[in-house]
């Protein structure tokens, strides 16, 4: 017997059936795909340098005049800071206050210090501007890379790849743990989050450092930074999972880390070459803080900055704290059992197995 479907019931059947959520997911994925391509293309496709800080040591040339000459010839905006001696300028580069420095010498020549470790893209820009700079100041310029990159990382991208791996594996590991070990208590979830992050951070650091010899990493502190990054990423996903449900938790996690944090990190392109939005956000998001912390530990171990560690610590406390609070409010400290969130936001409990009919 063929069932007749009233045309008026079809919209309701569609909304309540499996095709409606499939349509919603398809539309969301379409939008995210466009945003993903647009975000990375906008941030890193055609980086435009602006407000690049450089130093100047000169008895005859005001910093403002040099900035004007450079901007007129290169189309790039510079912030020129005057220093009394060559040693002061080198210290400013080492402390990453400036990306380079022009030092006029008593013999009529000049030295242009750059720092590839601070930002390979900016170092290449300054080197390419050296001939035009010679014309501007009327002196022969010798380019000196004060802090070169490791020979096996000539483009300075490995720090970004390490941070990217920690972020992505951090939330992917949290997803897989929650899916395959759904009966963990709160204590069990936190325990495995810490173990997973510690082992993952160690694996990344050992692979790039001692095993492949790509970077001269100080193993223990870099391990700690990467483990913290993985834990932050996983805790952020876990918070969204208990707040809005496992089916949609990936969406805000993806937006925060993949669409905003990663392209704004300054790992692939120096912050001064990013659009203003990404340049600002990169300082306060985990990937950027991880890139800066690992860069300092690797190339500037005597001039560490507190800011990236403060950012990572704040993210760790907030992400883990929010996860624990919402997890306790929703499910208590025990296992969540079969209580789930559907894609419509309603909760249901899986029915128990049907009881056998009573004997007659």
C-alpha positions in Angstrom: 0.0 0.0 0.0 1.5 3.3 -1.1 1.5 6.1 1.5 0.2 9.4 0.2 2.1 12.5 1.4 0.1 15.7 1.7 1.9 18.6 0.1 1.3 20.7 3.2 3.3 18.1 5.2 6.4 18.1 3.0 8.0 21.3 4.6 7.5 19.8 8.1 8.9 16.4 7.0 11.9 18.1 5.4 12.6 20.2 8.6 12.3 17.1 10.8 14.1 14.7 8.6 17.9 14.2 7.9 18.0 16.5 4.8 17.5 19.7 6.6 20.5 19.4 8.9 22.5 18.2 5.9 21.5 21.4 4.1 22.5 23.5 7.1 25.9 21.8 7.3 26.5 22.3 3.5 25.7 26.0 3.7 28.0 26.5 6.7 30.8 24.6 5.1 30.4 26.7 1.9 30.6 29.9 3.9 33.6 28.7 5.9 35.4 27.6 2.7 35.1 31.1 1.3 36.2 32.7 4.6 39.2 30.3 4.9 40.4 31.2 1.4 39.7 34.9 1.9 41.3 35.2 5.3 44.6 33.6 4.2 44.6 35.4 0.8 43.9 38.8 2.4 46.4 38.3 5.2 49.3 36.8 3.3 48.6 36.9 -0.4 50.0 40.3 -1.1 51.6 41.6 2.2 52.0 45.4 2.3 54.6 46.8 4.7 53.7 49.7 6.8 55.1 51.4 9.9 58.2 49.2 10.0 60.4 50.3 13.0 64.1 50.7 12.1 67.0 52.3 13.9 69.4 55.1 12.9 72.8 56.1 14.1 73.8 59.3 12.5 75.3 62.6 13.6 74.2 64.5 10.5 70.8 63.1 9.5 67.6 63.5 11.5 65.4 60.4 11.8 62.4 62.2 10.2 64.5 63.1 7.1 65.5 59.5 6.6 62.0 58.3 7.1 60.7 60.7 4.4 63.4 59.7 2.0 62.8 56.0 2.4 59.0 56.4 2.1 59.4 58.5 -1.0 61.6 56.0 -2.7 60.1 52.7 -1.6 56.4 53.5 -0.9 56.8 51.8 2.5 56.2 53.6 5.7 58.9 53.5 8.4 59.2 54.5 12.0 62.8 55.6 12.4 64.2 55.7 15.9 67.5 57.4 16.6 70.2 55.7 18.7 73.4 57.2 20.0 75.8 54.4 19.2 76.1 51.3 17.1 75.9 49.2 20.2 72.6 50.7 21.2 71.2 50.0 17.8 72.4 46.4 17.9 70.8 46.0 21.3 67.5 47.4 20.0 67.6 44.8 17.2 68.4 42.0 19.7 65.5 43.1 21.9 63.3 43.2 18.8 62.3 46.8 19.2 63.4 47.4 15.6 63.8 45.2 12.6 67.0 46.7 11.5 69.2 49.8 11.8 71.2 52.1 9.5 74.5 53.0 11.1 76.6 55.7 9.4 80.4 55.1 9.7 83.1 57.7 10.2 84.8 56.6 6.9 81.8 57.8 4.8 80.2 54.3 4.4 77.2 52.9 6.2 76.1 49.5 7.6 72.5 48.3 7.3 71.8 45.8 10.0 68.8 43.4 9.5 67.5 40.5 11.5 66.1 37.6 9.6 65.2 35.8 12.8 62.9 38.7 13.8 61.1 38.6 10.5 62.5 37.1 7.3 60.0 39.1 5.1 61.0 42.4 6.6 64.7 41.5 6.3 64.3 40.8 2.6 62.4 44.0 2.2 65.2 46.1 3.8 67.9 44.3 1.8 66.0 44.9 -1.4 65.7 48.6 -0.5 69.5 48.9 0.2 70.4 50.2 -3.4 67.7 52.9 -3.2 68.8 53.8 0.3 72.4 54.2 -1.0 71.1 56.8 -3.5 69.2 58.6 -0.7 72.1 59.0 1.7 75.0 59.1 -0.8 76.9 56.3 1.0 78.0 52.8 0.2 76.0 50.4 2.3 77.1 47.0 3.7 74.2 44.8 4.7 74.8 42.7 7.8 72.3 40.0 9.0 72.7 40.4 12.8 70.5 37.4 13.6 70.3 35.0 10.7 67.9 32.1 10.4 68.9 28.5 10.8 70.4 27.2 7.5 67.6 24.6 7.2 64.9 27.2 7.6 65.9 30.0 5.2 62.4 31.4 4.9 61.7 31.4 8.7 58.5 29.3 8.4 59.3 26.4 10.7 58.2 28.3 13.8 54.8 28.9 12.2 54.5 25.2 11.2 55.3 24.1 14.8 52.7 26.5 16.2 50.2 25.4 13.6 50.7 21.8 14.4 50.2 22.4 18.1 47.0 24.3 17.6 45.4 21.9 15.1 46.5 18.7 16.8 45.4 20.2 20.1 41.7 20.5 19.1 41.7 17.4 16.9 43.0 15.4 19.8 40.3 16.8 22.1 37.7 15.9 19.5 38.9 12.3 19.1 39.2 11.8 22.9 35.7 13.0 23.5 34.3 10.8 20.7 36.2 7.6 21.5 36.2 7.9 25.3 32.9 9.5 25.9 32.4 8.0 29.4 35.4 9.8 31.0 34.7 11.7 34.1 35.8 15.4 34.4 39.0 14.3 36.1 39.6 11.8 33.4 39.1 14.3 30.7 41.5 16.8 32.3 44.1 14.1 32.9 44.2 12.9 29.3 44.1 16.5 28.0 47.3 17.2 30.0 49.0 13.9 29.0 48.0 14.3 25.3 49.3 17.9 25.2 52.5 17.0 27.0 53.3 14.2 24.6 52.2 16.1 21.5 54.3 19.1 22.4 57.3 16.9 23.1 56.9 15.1 19.8 56.8 18.4 17.8 59.8 19.8 19.6 61.9 16.6 19.3 61.0 16.1 15.6 62.0 19.7 14.6 65.0 19.9 17.0 67.1 16.9 17.9 65.6 14.4 15.4 65.7 16.4 12.2 68.1 19.2 13.3 66.1 21.9 11.6 66.2 24.4 14.4 68.6 24.7 17.4 65.7 24.5 19.9 66.1 24.6 23.7 64.1 21.5 24.1 62.5 21.8 27.6 61.2 25.4 27.4 59.9 25.0 23.8 58.2 21.7 24.8 56.5 23.6 27.6 55.2 26.3 25.3 53.9 23.9 22.7 52.3 21.7 25.3 50.5 24.8 26.7 49.3 25.7 23.2 47.9 22.3 22.6 46.1 22.3 25.9 44.6 25.8 25.2 43.4 24.6 21.8 41.8 21.4 23.2 40.3 23.2 26.1 38.7 25.8 23.9 37.0 23.1 21.8 36.0 21.2 25.0 34.3 24.4 26.4 32.3 24.9 23.2 31.4 21.2 23.2 29.8 21.3 26.6 28.2 24.7 25.9 26.6 24.2 22.5 27.1 20.4 21.9 29.6 18.3 20.1 28.0 18.7 16.6 28.7 22.5 16.5 31.7 22.9 18.8 34.1 22.7 15.9 32.7 25.8 14.3 33.7 28.6 16.8 36.9 26.7 17.5 37.7 26.8 13.8 36.9 30.5 13.5 39.0 31.5 16.4 42.1 29.5 15.6 42.1 28.8 11.9 40.5 31.9 10.5 41.9 34.5 12.9 44.7 33.2 15.2 46.8 31.4 12.6 47.0 33.9 9.8 47.5 36.8 12.3 50.4 35.0 14.1 53.2 36.7 12.3 54.9 33.4 11.7 54.5 33.3 8.0 54.5 37.0 7.4 55.8 39.6 9.8 53.1 41.6 11.7 54.0 44.9 10.1 53.2 43.3 6.7 49.7 42.2 7.7 46.4 44.1 7.5 45.7 46.2 10.6 43.1 43.8 12.0 45.4 40.8 11.8 48.3 42.8 13.1 46.3 43.8 16.2 44.8 40.3 16.8 48.1 38.5 16.5 49.4 39.8 19.8 46.5 38.5 21.8 45.8 35.1 20.3 47.5 31.8 21.1 49.2 31.1 17.8 50.9 34.5 17.7 52.0 34.2 21.3 53.4 30.8 20.6 55.4 32.0 17.6 56.9 34.9 19.5 57.7 32.7 22.6 59.4 30.0 20.5 61.3 32.6 18.4 62.6 34.3 21.5 63.7 30.9 23.0 65.4 29.8 19.8 67.1 33.0 18.5 67.0 35.5 21.4 67.4 33.5 24.6 69.0 36.3 26.5 66.2 38.8 25.7 63.0 37.0 26.4 59.7 39.0 26.5 57.0 38.4 29.1 54.0 39.3 26.9 53.6 36.0 25.0 53.8 34.0 28.2 51.2 36.3 29.8 48.9 35.8 26.8 49.3 32.0 26.8 48.8 31.8 30.6 45.6 34.0 30.4 44.2 31.8 27.6 45.1 28.6 29.5 43.4 29.8 32.7 40.3 31.1 30.9 39.8 28.2 28.5 40.3 25.4 31.1 38.4 27.4 33.7 35.4 27.9 31.5 35.4 24.3 30.4 35.5 23.0 34.0 32.7 25.4 35.1 30.3 24.6 32.3 31.1 20.9 32.4 30.3 20.8 36.1 27.0 22.8 35.6 25.9 20.6 32.8 27.0 17.1 33.8 28.6 17.3 37.2 32.1 15.7 37.9 31.1 12.3 36.6 30.7 10.8 33.2 28.1 12.6 31.0 26.5 9.3 30.1 24.3 9.2 27.1 23.1 12.8 27.5 23.8 14.5 24.2 22.9 17.7 22.3 21.1 17.3 18.9 21.9 19.7 16.1 18.6 21.6 16.9 19.9 22.3 20.4 17.6 19.9 22.3 18.9 17.3 24.6 17.9 13.7 24.6 18.9 10.6 26.4 19.3 7.4 24.4 16.5 5.0 25.3 17.4 1.9 27.3 17.3 -1.5 25.7 13.7 -2.7 25.4 12.7 -5.0 28.2 11.7 -8.6 27.4 7.9 -9.1 27.4 6.6 -10.5 30.7 5.9 -14.2 30.7 2.2 -15.0 30.5 
